[in-house]
Amino acid sequence: MSTPPRISCVILCHNYGRYLDQAIRSCLEQEPGNFVLHEIVVIDDGSTDETEEVCRRHEGNVKVIRRSQQGFGQSLTDAFLFSTGDWVAPLDADDWFHPSKLRTCAEAMTGETLFIEHWENVVDSHGNPKLKDPHPGGNTSTLVVHRGTALSLLPVSNEISFHALREANRGVVLPDPLIFYRVHPHSMTDRSTPGVSQDYRAEVCLGLSDRLRAMHGNPPPWATTRQLRRISQHFRALASGHRVESALQRNQRLSAVILIPRMLIATLRARDPIAPWLRSLSSAIAGRPLVRLATGQGEQAQS
């Protein structure tokens, strides 16, 4: 029998001490399966609340990396640099895992799979359901990534960078809602100010596109040069889509229309499905954004 995969659960925390205990316990209380819970790491990114006290209560069960605040991107990068398991399951400290998370994901760690994504249950600040049905994932807590492979993409500013592995056909998407994703007024992502979240995502996608293009001459083991070219254009198309959405949220309809050809060119070069471009085109013509603000979730999957 093959050796069970060793999984590192890495919790990213900045002033989420009020939620941290639940996040840690959700890692400790995982159902048994064909995996080894190798370690639980808490990256305390300069918290000034009760985070340190909560970590002390779990002394012996968690490894704590405490430092001055360096931001989310560095914390996510460090989740892979400082962990030692075969796979890394990052967890935002305001979310928590379903008890079957690791068992279910371990079952998908077969063949050439290097990236696992799953769905989520969306809850409010008190943990009560915010959406009636499970929602597609893509954010930090819905991913499990092969650590050795992830190192080739570091440093990262956002979890979107790891989606490149899915686009290289090295990932699987599980329809199981294996986390509870908390939407609350103190979330790091601003989804209430028009255009802010979309502009941020556009910058991340453009940065990733440039990074993948720079890897053309010396491709990593998980992709060929041809794949990297296509994936680079895929994230360029996504960036244009986010820019269109940002312009519409800011009532800048003309700017949105001007961006539509750029999105189409990147879509064709990436050989992506045309449907997302058609939705953005229709939205730009109508002058109506695709994403609802202040709900935490949009009508269109943008990751």
ZADO-1210 file (C-alpha; in nm, 4 decimals, padded with zeros to 6 digits):
<atoms>
<atom x="00.0000" y="00.0000" z="00.0000" code="MET" pos="1"/>
<atom x="00.1157" y="00.3546" z="-00.0723" code="SER" pos="2"/>
<atom x="00.2075" y="00.5788" z="00.2176" code="THR" pos="3"/>
<atom x="-00.0865" y="00.7978" z="00.3304" code="PRO" pos="4"/>
<atom x="-00.0327" y="01.1648" z="00.2396" code="PRO" pos="5"/>
<atom x="00.0856" y="01.3902" z="00.5208" code="ARG" pos="6"/>
<atom x="-00.1336" y="01.7019" z="00.5379" code="ILE" pos="7"/>
<atom x="-00.0341" y="02.0286" z="00.7042" code="SER" pos="8"/>
<atom x="-00.3250" y="02.2469" z="00.8161" code="CYS" pos="9"/>
<atom x="-00.2020" y="02.6070" z="00.8200" code="VAL" pos="10"/>
<atom x="-00.4257" y="02.8714" z="00.9765" code="ILE" pos="11"/>
<atom x="-00.3731" y="03.2329" z="00.8676" code="LEU" pos="12"/>
<atom x="-00.4661" y="03.4779" z="01.1401" code="CYS" pos="13"/>
<atom x="-00.4587" y="03.8544" z="01.1827" code="HIS" pos="14"/>
<atom x="-00.6811" y="03.9743" z="01.4674" code="ASN" pos="15"/>
<atom x="-00.9272" y="03.6874" z="01.4253" code="TYR" pos="16"/>
<atom x="-00.8706" y="03.5535" z="01.7761" code="GLY" pos="17"/>
<atom x="-01.2453" y="03.5421" z="01.8401" code="ARG" pos="18"/>
<atom x="-01.2787" y="03.2822" z="01.5634" code="TYR" pos="19"/>
<atom x="-00.9428" y="03.1066" z="01.5983" code="LEU" pos="20"/>
<atom x="-01.0432" y="02.8459" z="01.8576" code="ASP" pos="21"/>
<atom x="-01.3134" y="02.7099" z="01.6266" code="GLN" pos="22"/>
<atom x="-01.0686" y="02.6988" z="01.3346" code="ALA" pos="23"/>
<atom x="-00.8113" y="02.5036" z="01.5378" code="ILE" pos="24"/>
<atom x="-01.0672" y="02.2616" z="01.6762" code="ARG" pos="25"/>
<atom x="-01.1993" y="02.1953" z="01.3267" code="SER" pos="26"/>
<atom x="-00.8513" y="02.0732" z="01.2318" code="CYS" pos="27"/>
<atom x="-00.8132" y="01.8627" z="01.5449" code="LEU" pos="28"/>
<atom x="-01.1556" y="01.7021" z="01.5084" code="GLU" pos="29"/>
<atom x="-01.1164" y="01.5665" z="01.1555" code="GLN" pos="30"/>
<atom x="-01.2650" y="01.2273" z="01.0766" code="GLU" pos="31"/>
<atom x="-01.0052" y="00.9498" z="01.0288" code="PRO" pos="32"/>
<atom x="-00.9134" y="00.8485" z="00.6754" code="GLY" pos="33"/>
<atom x="-00.6272" y="00.7561" z="00.4469" code="ASN" pos="34"/>
<atom x="-00.4112" y="01.0533" z="00.5490" code="PHE" pos="35"/>
<atom x="-00.1874" y="01.1730" z="00.8299" code="VAL" pos="36"/>
<atom x="-00.2618" y="01.5031" z="01.0040" code="LEU" pos="37"/>
<atom x="00.1037" y="01.5984" z="00.9957" code="HIS" pos="38"/>
<atom x="00.0811" y="01.9304" z="01.1782" code="GLU" pos="39"/>
<atom x="-00.1348" y="02.2312" z="01.2564" code="ILE" pos="40"/>
<atom x="00.0429" y="02.5622" z="01.2086" code="VAL" pos="41"/>
<atom x="-00.0943" y="02.9031" z="01.3084" code="VAL" pos="42"/>
<atom x="00.0649" y="03.2018" z="01.1372" code="ILE" pos="43"/>
<atom x="-00.0083" y="03.4964" z="01.3657" code="ASP" pos="44"/>
<atom x="00.0451" y="03.7968" z="01.1411" code="ASP" pos="45"/>
<atom x="00.0953" y="04.0665" z="01.4028" code="GLY" pos="46"/>
<atom x="-00.2338" y="04.0182" z="01.5867" code="SER" pos="47"/>
<atom x="-00.3078" y="04.2531" z="01.8758" code="THR" pos="48"/>
<atom x="-00.6201" y="04.0781" z="02.0027" code="ASP" pos="49"/>
<atom x="-00.6679" y="03.7485" z="02.1925" code="GLU" pos="50"/>
<atom x="-00.4957" y="03.5401" z="01.9238" code="THR" pos="51"/>
<atom x="-00.1871" y="03.4710" z="02.1386" code="GLU" pos="52"/>
<atom x="-00.4036" y="03.3591" z="02.4323" code="GLU" pos="53"/>
<atom x="-00.6037" y="03.1213" z="02.2127" code="VAL" pos="54"/>
<atom x="-00.2813" y="02.9695" z="02.0772" code="CYS" pos="55"/>
<atom x="-00.1554" y="02.9117" z="02.4315" code="ARG" pos="56"/>
<atom x="-00.4699" y="02.7131" z="02.5103" code="ARG" pos="57"/>
<atom x="-00.3783" y="02.4767" z="02.2273" code="HIS" pos="58"/>
<atom x="-00.0100" y="02.4535" z="02.3164" code="GLU" pos="59"/>
<atom x="00.1185" y="02.1094" z="02.2244" code="GLY" pos="60"/>
<atom x="-00.1312" y="02.0673" z="01.9419" code="ASN" pos="61"/>
<atom x="-00.0291" y="02.3603" z="01.7234" code="VAL" pos="62"/>
<atom x="00.2909" y="02.5183" z="01.6038" code="LYS" pos="63"/>
<atom x="00.2722" y="02.8975" z="01.6193" code="VAL" pos="64"/>
<atom x="00.4654" y="03.1383" z="01.3987" code="ILE" pos="65"/>
<atom x="00.4254" y="03.4838" z="01.5495" code="ARG" pos="66"/>
<atom x="00.5733" y="03.7944" z="01.3858" code="ARG" pos="67"/>
<atom x="00.5010" y="04.1570" z="01.3008" code="SER" pos="68"/>
<atom x="00.2275" y="04.2141" z="01.0447" code="GLN" pos="69"/>
<atom x="00.3416" y="04.1423" z="00.6885" code="GLN" pos="70"/>
<atom x="00.0094" y="04.1010" z="00.5119" code="GLY" pos="71"/>
<atom x="-00.2000" y="03.8219" z="00.3661" code="PHE" pos="72"/>
<atom x="00.0245" y="03.7459" z="00.0679" code="GLY" pos="73"/>
<atom x="00.3279" y="03.6851" z="00.2859" code="GLN" pos="74"/>
<atom x="00.1236" y="03.4760" z="00.5302" code="SER" pos="75"/>
<atom x="-00.0033" y="03.2562" z="00.2473" code="LEU" pos="76"/>
<atom x="00.3488" y="03.2258" z="00.1073" code="THR" pos="77"/>
<atom x="00.4793" y="03.1310" z="00.4517" code="ASP" pos="78"/>
<atom x="00.2062" y="02.8671" z="00.4825" code="ALA" pos="79"/>
<atom x="00.4029" y="02.6674" z="00.2243" code="PHE" pos="80"/>
<atom x="00.7536" y="02.7736" z="00.3274" code="LEU" pos="81"/>
<atom x="00.7145" y="02.6868" z="00.6962" code="PHE" pos="82"/>
<atom x="00.5014" y="02.3713" z="00.6725" code="SER" pos="83"/>
<atom x="00.6570" y="02.0294" z="00.6151" code="THR" pos="84"/>
<atom x="00.3713" y="01.8046" z="00.5009" code="GLY" pos="85"/>
<atom x="00.3208" y="01.6611" z="00.1542" code="ASP" pos="86"/>
<atom x="00.0067" y="01.8699" z="00.1097" code="TRP" pos="87"/>
<atom x="-00.1021" y="02.2028" z="00.2586" code="VAL" pos="88"/>
<atom x="-00.4595" y="02.2860" z="00.3575" code="ALA" pos="89"/>
<atom x="-00.4636" y="02.6621" z="00.4248" code="PRO" pos="90"/>
<atom x="-00.7428" y="02.7956" z="00.6440" code="LEU" pos="91"/>
<atom x="-00.8408" y="03.1559" z="00.7057" code="ASP" pos="92"/>
<atom x="-00.8876" y="03.1868" z="01.0812" code="ALA" pos="93"/>
<atom x="-01.2450" y="03.3141" z="01.0469" code="ASP" pos="94"/>
<atom x="-01.3482" y="02.9955" z="00.8598" code="ASP" pos="95"/>
<atom x="-01.3578" y="02.6353" z="00.9791" code="TRP" pos="96"/>
<atom x="-01.3322" y="02.2895" z="00.8237" code="PHE" pos="97"/>
<atom x="-01.6124" y="02.0365" z="00.7938" code="HIS" pos="98"/>
<atom x="-01.5150" y="01.7189" z="00.9875" code="PRO" pos="99"/>
<atom x="-01.4841" y="01.5225" z="00.6599" code="SER" pos="100"/>
<atom x="-01.2614" y="01.7787" z="00.4852" code="LYS" pos="101"/>
<atom x="-00.9249" y="01.6003" z="00.5009" code="LEU" pos="102"/>
<atom x="-01.0675" y="01.2506" z="00.4564" code="ARG" pos="103"/>
<atom x="-01.2562" y="01.3536" z="00.1432" code="THR" pos="104"/>
<atom x="-00.9659" y="01.5479" z="-00.0048" code="CYS" pos="105"/>
<atom x="-00.7206" y="01.2643" z="00.0668" code="ALA" pos="106"/>
<atom x="-00.9339" y="01.0345" z="-00.1471" code="GLU" pos="107"/>
<atom x="-00.8704" y="01.2707" z="-00.4411" code="ALA" pos="108"/>
<atom x="-00.4909" y="01.2710" z="-00.3963" code="MET" pos="109"/>
<atom x="-00.4341" y="01.0228" z="-00.6756" code="THR" pos="110"/>
<atom x="-00.2495" y="01.0063" z="-01.0061" code="GLY" pos="111"/>
<atom x="-00.1120" y="01.3406" z="-01.1209" code="GLU" pos="112"/>
<atom x="-00.3443" y="01.5535" z="-00.9067" code="THR" pos="113"/>
<atom x="-00.1609" y="01.8445" z="-00.7437" code="LEU" pos="114"/>
<atom x="-00.4505" y="02.0784" z="-00.6614" code="PHE" pos="115"/>
<atom x="-00.7853" y="02.0135" z="-00.4943" code="ILE" pos="116"/>
<atom x="-01.0696" y="02.2622" z="-00.4728" code="GLU" pos="117"/>
<atom x="-01.4106" y="02.2081" z="-00.3157" code="HIS" pos="118"/>
<atom x="-01.7369" y="02.3882" z="-00.2473" code="TRP" pos="119"/>
<atom x="-01.8308" y="02.5803" z="00.0681" code="GLU" pos="120"/>
<atom x="-02.1132" y="02.6559" z="00.3071" code="ASN" pos="121"/>
<atom x="-02.1482" y="03.0350" z="00.3408" code="VAL" pos="122"/>
<atom x="-02.2320" y="03.1554" z="00.6923" code="VAL" pos="123"/>
<atom x="-02.2630" y="03.4890" z="00.8700" code="ASP" pos="124"/>
<atom x="-02.0512" y="03.6243" z="01.1545" code="SER" pos="125"/>
<atom x="-02.2370" y="03.4035" z="01.4049" code="HIS" pos="126"/>
<atom x="-02.2002" y="03.0881" z="01.1968" code="GLY" pos="127"/>
<atom x="-02.5608" y="03.0844" z="01.0758" code="ASN" pos="128"/>
<atom x="-02.6304" y="02.9917" z="00.7097" code="PRO" pos="129"/>
<atom x="-02.6151" y="03.2957" z="00.4820" code="LYS" pos="130"/>
<atom x="-02.6941" y="03.1127" z="00.1593" code="LEU" pos="131"/>
<atom x="-02.9495" y="02.8338" z="00.1327" code="LYS" pos="132"/>
<atom x="-02.7364" y="02.6100" z="-00.0894" code="ASP" pos="133"/>
<atom x="-02.3614" y="02.5300" z="-00.1017" code="PRO" pos="134"/>
<atom x="-02.1523" y="02.7683" z="-00.3107" code="HIS" pos="135"/>
<atom x="-01.8551" y="02.7010" z="-00.5435" code="PRO" pos="136"/>
<atom x="-01.5181" y="02.7552" z="-00.3772" code="GLY" pos="137"/>
<atom x="-01.1917" y="02.8968" z="-00.5020" code="GLY" pos="138"/>
<atom x="-01.0909" y="03.1001" z="-00.1963" code="ASN" pos="139"/>
<atom x="-00.8089" y="03.0122" z="00.0426" code="THR" pos="140"/>
<atom x="-00.9941" y="02.7759" z="00.2749" code="SER" pos="141"/>
<atom x="-01.1403" y="02.5690" z="-00.0104" code="THR" pos="142"/>
<atom x="-00.8006" y="02.4641" z="-00.1468" code="LEU" pos="143"/>
<atom x="-00.5572" y="02.1823" z="-00.0707" code="VAL" pos="144"/>
<atom x="-00.2310" y="02.2082" z="-00.2647" code="VAL" pos="145"/>
<atom x="00.0671" y="01.9777" z="-00.3116" code="HIS" pos="146"/>
<atom x="00.3402" y="02.1574" z="-00.1202" code="ARG" pos="147"/>
<atom x="00.6395" y="02.0726" z="-00.3404" code="GLY" pos="148"/>
<atom x="00.4541" y="02.1936" z="-00.6485" code="THR" pos="149"/>
<atom x="00.3309" y="02.5105" z="-00.4797" code="ALA" pos="150"/>
<atom x="00.6883" y="02.6172" z="-00.4092" code="LEU" pos="151"/>
<atom x="00.7366" y="02.6805" z="-00.7833" code="SER" pos="152"/>
<atom x="00.4666" y="02.9502" z="-00.7687" code="LEU" pos="153"/>
<atom x="00.5977" y="03.1353" z="-00.4636" code="LEU" pos="154"/>
<atom x="00.5851" y="03.4123" z="-00.3594" code="PRO" pos="155"/>
<atom x="00.2117" y="03.4664" z="-00.3988" code="VAL" pos="156"/>
<atom x="-00.0143" y="03.7559" z="-00.3127" code="SER" pos="157"/>
<atom x="-00.3388" y="03.5599" z="-00.3277" code="ASN" pos="158"/>
<atom x="-00.4644" y="03.2020" z="-00.3539" code="GLU" pos="159"/>
<atom x="-00.5588" y="03.2624" z="-00.7184" code="ILE" pos="160"/>
<atom x="-00.1976" y="03.1802" z="-00.8098" code="SER" pos="161"/>
<atom x="-00.2555" y="02.8149" z="-00.7245" code="PHE" pos="162"/>
<atom x="-00.5487" y="02.8003" z="-00.9666" code="HIS" pos="163"/>
<atom x="-00.2835" y="02.7787" z="-01.2404" code="ALA" pos="164"/>
<atom x="-00.2454" y="02.4123" z="-01.1424" code="LEU" pos="165"/>
<atom x="-00.6129" y="02.3503" z="-01.2139" code="ARG" pos="166"/>
<atom x="-00.5783" y="02.5204" z="-01.5530" code="GLU" pos="167"/>
<atom x="-00.2837" y="02.2887" z="-01.6286" code="ALA" pos="168"/>
<atom x="-00.5202" y="01.9930" z="-01.5798" code="ASN" pos="169"/>
<atom x="-00.3455" y="01.8927" z="-01.2589" code="ARG" pos="170"/>
<atom x="-00.6397" y="01.9659" z="-01.0299" code="GLY" pos="171"/>
<atom x="-00.9834" y="01.8382" z="-00.9333" code="VAL" pos="172"/>
<atom x="-01.2920" y="02.0234" z="-00.8129" code="VAL" pos="173"/>
<atom x="-01.5066" y="01.8420" z="-00.5569" code="LEU" pos="174"/>
<atom x="-01.8745" y="01.9433" z="-00.5288" code="PRO" pos="175"/>
<atom x="-01.8678" y="01.8690" z="-00.1541" code="ASP" pos="176"/>
<atom x="-01.9081" y="02.1735" z="00.0780" code="PRO" pos="177"/>
<atom x="-01.6129" y="02.0989" z="00.3061" code="LEU" pos="178"/>
<atom x="-01.5693" y="02.4323" z="00.4826" code="ILE" pos="179"/>
<atom x="-01.7806" y="02.6949" z="00.6489" code="PHE" pos="180"/>
<atom x="-01.6907" y="03.0259" z="00.4864" code="TYR" pos="181"/>
<atom x="-01.7694" y="03.3165" z="00.7153" code="ARG" pos="182"/>
<atom x="-01.8834" y="03.6490" z="00.5694" code="VAL" pos="183"/>
<atom x="-01.8763" y="03.9320" z="00.8212" code="HIS" pos="184"/>
<atom x="-01.8136" y="04.3082" z="00.8425" code="PRO" pos="185"/>
<atom x="-01.4462" y="04.2579" z="00.9359" code="HIS" pos="186"/>
<atom x="-01.3581" y="04.0296" z="00.6443" code="SER" pos="187"/>
<atom x="-01.0272" y="04.1202" z="00.4788" code="MET" pos="188"/>
<atom x="-01.1927" y="04.1450" z="00.1370" code="THR" pos="189"/>
<atom x="-01.3951" y="04.4623" z="00.0821" code="ASP" pos="190"/>
<atom x="-01.7024" y="04.3534" z="-00.1121" code="ARG" pos="191"/>
<atom x="-01.9164" y="04.6581" z="-00.0379" code="SER" pos="192"/>
<atom x="-01.7174" y="04.9398" z="-00.2033" code="THR" pos="193"/>
<atom x="-01.7860" y="04.9412" z="-00.5796" code="PRO" pos="194"/>
<atom x="-01.4915" y="04.8128" z="-00.7843" code="GLY" pos="195"/>
<atom x="-01.2444" y="04.7522" z="-00.5019" code="VAL" pos="196"/>
<atom x="-01.2591" y="04.3721" z="-00.4924" code="SER" pos="197"/>
<atom x="-01.2644" y="04.3466" z="-00.8714" code="GLN" pos="198"/>
<atom x="-00.9647" y="04.5794" z="-00.9145" code="ASP" pos="199"/>
<atom x="-00.7698" y="04.3742" z="-00.6618" code="TYR" pos="200"/>
<atom x="-00.8510" y="04.0486" z="-00.8407" code="ARG" pos="201"/>
<atom x="-00.7544" y="04.2025" z="-01.1746" code="ALA" pos="202"/>
<atom x="-00.4120" y="04.3005" z="-01.0397" code="GLU" pos="203"/>
<atom x="-00.3582" y="03.9503" z="-00.8972" code="VAL" pos="204"/>
<atom x="-00.4535" y="03.7876" z="-01.2279" code="CYS" pos="205"/>
<atom x="-00.2288" y="04.0213" z="-01.4292" code="LEU" pos="206"/>
<atom x="00.0627" y="03.9546" z="-01.1947" code="GLY" pos="207"/>
<atom x="00.0090" y="03.5802" z="-01.2254" code="LEU" pos="208"/>
<atom x="-00.0146" y="03.6065" z="-01.6045" code="SER" pos="209"/>
<atom x="00.3203" y="03.7849" z="-01.6145" code="ASP" pos="210"/>
<atom x="00.4731" y="03.5298" z="-01.3778" code="ARG" pos="211"/>
<atom x="00.3629" y="03.2376" z="-01.5937" code="LEU" pos="212"/>
<atom x="00.4903" y="03.4082" z="-01.9066" code="ARG" pos="213"/>
<atom x="00.8317" y="03.4487" z="-01.7428" code="ALA" pos="214"/>
<atom x="00.8366" y="03.0706" z="-01.6827" code="MET" pos="215"/>
<atom x="00.8042" y="02.9873" z="-02.0551" code="HIS" pos="216"/>
<atom x="01.1773" y="02.9337" z="-02.1042" code="GLY" pos="217"/>
<atom x="01.2123" y="02.6991" z="-01.8090" code="ASN" pos="218"/>
<atom x="00.8727" y="02.5382" z="-01.7458" code="PRO" pos="219"/>
<atom x="00.8059" y="02.3596" z="-01.4139" code="PRO" pos="220"/>
<atom x="00.7332" y="01.9834" z="-01.4075" code="PRO" pos="221"/>
<atom x="00.3573" y="02.0430" z="-01.3865" code="TRP" pos="222"/>
<atom x="00.3180" y="02.2268" z="-01.7188" code="ALA" pos="223"/>
<atom x="00.4611" y="02.2539" z="-02.0688" code="THR" pos="224"/>
<atom x="00.5619" y="02.5794" z="-02.2373" code="THR" pos="225"/>
<atom x="00.2488" y="02.5602" z="-02.4549" code="ARG" pos="226"/>
<atom x="00.0286" y="02.5161" z="-02.1478" code="GLN" pos="227"/>
<atom x="00.1951" y="02.8095" z="-01.9739" code="LEU" pos="228"/>
<atom x="00.1257" y="03.0335" z="-02.2732" code="ARG" pos="229"/>
<atom x="-00.2396" y="02.9340" z="-02.2738" code="ARG" pos="230"/>
<atom x="-00.2805" y="02.9654" z="-01.8966" code="ILE" pos="231"/>
<atom x="-00.1101" y="03.3049" z="-01.9006" code="SER" pos="232"/>
<atom x="-00.3710" y="03.4278" z="-02.1483" code="GLN" pos="233"/>
<atom x="-00.6477" y="03.2689" z="-01.9388" code="HIS" pos="234"/>
<atom x="-00.5585" y="03.4861" z="-01.6416" code="PHE" pos="235"/>
<atom x="-00.5271" y="03.7884" z="-01.8691" code="ARG" pos="236"/>
<atom x="-00.8819" y="03.7269" z="-01.9840" code="ALA" pos="237"/>
<atom x="-00.9937" y="03.6963" z="-01.6220" code="LEU" pos="238"/>
<atom x="-00.8206" y="04.0253" z="-01.5394" code="ALA" pos="239"/>
<atom x="-01.0064" y="04.2010" z="-01.8209" code="SER" pos="240"/>
<atom x="-01.3334" y="04.0519" z="-01.6981" code="GLY" pos="241"/>
<atom x="-01.2680" y="04.1859" z="-01.3507" code="HIS" pos="242"/>
<atom x="-01.1870" y="04.5294" z="-01.4962" code="ARG" pos="243"/>
<atom x="-01.5147" y="04.5275" z="-01.6876" code="VAL" pos="244"/>
<atom x="-01.7033" y="04.4391" z="-01.3714" code="GLU" pos="245"/>
<atom x="-01.5192" y="04.7084" z="-01.1724" code="SER" pos="246"/>
<atom x="-01.6087" y="04.9736" z="-01.4301" code="ALA" pos="247"/>
<atom x="-01.9749" y="04.8731" z="-01.4228" code="LEU" pos="248"/>
<atom x="-01.9846" y="04.8782" z="-01.0432" code="GLN" pos="249"/>
<atom x="-01.8480" y="05.2336" z="-01.0616" code="ARG" pos="250"/>
<atom x="-02.1069" y="05.3305" z="-01.3249" code="ASN" pos="251"/>
<atom x="-01.8343" y="05.3738" z="-01.5884" code="GLN" pos="252"/>
<atom x="-02.0169" y="05.2007" z="-01.8718" code="ARG" pos="253"/>
<atom x="-01.8007" y="05.3391" z="-02.1539" code="LEU" pos="254"/>
<atom x="-01.4825" y="05.2148" z="-01.9847" code="SER" pos="255"/>
<atom x="-01.6394" y="04.8701" z="-01.9532" code="ALA" pos="256"/>
<atom x="-01.7284" y="04.8587" z="-02.3227" code="VAL" pos="257"/>
<atom x="-01.3751" y="04.9641" z="-02.4229" code="ILE" pos="258"/>
<atom x="-01.2311" y="04.6695" z="-02.2248" code="LEU" pos="259"/>
<atom x="-01.4492" y="04.4100" z="-02.3976" code="ILE" pos="260"/>
<atom x="-01.2236" y="04.3605" z="-02.7072" code="PRO" pos="261"/>
<atom x="-00.9188" y="04.3064" z="-02.4853" code="ARG" pos="262"/>
<atom x="-01.1044" y="04.0385" z="-02.2926" code="MET" pos="263"/>
<atom x="-01.2119" y="03.8694" z="-02.6178" code="LEU" pos="264"/>
<atom x="-00.8556" y="03.8593" z="-02.7569" code="ILE" pos="265"/>
<atom x="-00.7184" y="03.6981" z="-02.4398" code="ALA" pos="266"/>
<atom x="-01.0123" y="03.4552" z="-02.4293" code="THR" pos="267"/>
<atom x="-00.9445" y="03.3405" z="-02.7862" code="LEU" pos="268"/>
<atom x="-00.5704" y="03.3095" z="-02.7271" code="ARG" pos="269"/>
<atom x="-00.6376" y="03.1004" z="-02.4162" code="ALA" pos="270"/>
<atom x="-00.8892" y="02.8884" z="-02.6067" code="ARG" pos="271"/>
<atom x="-01.1270" y="02.9429" z="-02.3161" code="ASP" pos="272"/>
<atom x="-01.5054" y="02.8995" z="-02.3415" code="PRO" pos="273"/>
<atom x="-01.6654" y="03.2105" z="-02.4857" code="ILE" pos="274"/>
<atom x="-01.9561" y="03.2147" z="-02.2378" code="ALA" pos="275"/>
<atom x="-01.7865" y="03.4345" z="-01.9705" code="PRO" pos="276"/>
<atom x="-01.6999" y="03.6912" z="-02.2392" code="TRP" pos="277"/>
<atom x="-02.0588" y="03.6896" z="-02.3662" code="LEU" pos="278"/>
<atom x="-02.1853" y="03.7496" z="-02.0117" code="ARG" pos="279"/>
<atom x="-01.9479" y="04.0436" z="-01.9688" code="SER" pos="280"/>
<atom x="-02.0466" y="04.1801" z="-02.3103" code="LEU" pos="281"/>
<atom x="-02.4153" y="04.1576" z="-02.2259" code="SER" pos="282"/>
<atom x="-02.3512" y="04.3168" z="-01.8866" code="SER" pos="283"/>
<atom x="-02.1529" y="04.6040" z="-02.0432" code="ALA" pos="284"/>
<atom x="-02.4215" y="04.6705" z="-02.3035" code="ILE" pos="285"/>
<atom x="-02.6907" y="04.6722" z="-02.0363" code="ALA" pos="286"/>
<atom x="-02.4734" y="04.8732" z="-01.7961" code="GLY" pos="287"/>
<atom x="-02.5557" y="04.6297" z="-01.5191" code="ARG" pos="288"/>
<atom x="-02.2894" y="04.4596" z="-01.2995" code="PRO" pos="289"/>
<atom x="-02.2865" y="04.0819" z="-01.2707" code="LEU" pos="290"/>
<atom x="-02.1838" y="04.0784" z="-00.9033" code="VAL" pos="291"/>
<atom x="-02.4084" y="04.1869" z="-00.6188" code="ARG" pos="292"/>
<atom x="-02.2335" y="04.4066" z="-00.3648" code="LEU" pos="293"/>
<atom x="-02.2448" y="04.3706" z="00.0139" code="ALA" pos="294"/>
<atom x="-02.3558" y="04.0056" z="00.0040" code="THR" pos="295"/>
<atom x="-02.0130" y="03.8404" z="00.0104" code="GLY" pos="296"/>
<atom x="-02.0979" y="03.6299" z="-00.2931" code="GLN" pos="297"/>
<atom x="-02.1589" y="03.7221" z="-00.6549" code="GLY" pos="298"/>
<atom x="-02.3864" y="03.5910" z="-00.9237" code="GLU" pos="299"/>
<atom x="-02.0861" y="03.5001" z="-01.1362" code="GLN" pos="300"/>
<atom x="-01.7916" y="03.2842" z="-01.0291" code="ALA" pos="301"/>
<atom x="-01.4930" y="03.5092" z="-01.0894" code="GLN" pos="302"/>
<atom x="-01.1949" y="03.3063" z="-00.9689" code="SER" pos="303"/>
</atoms>
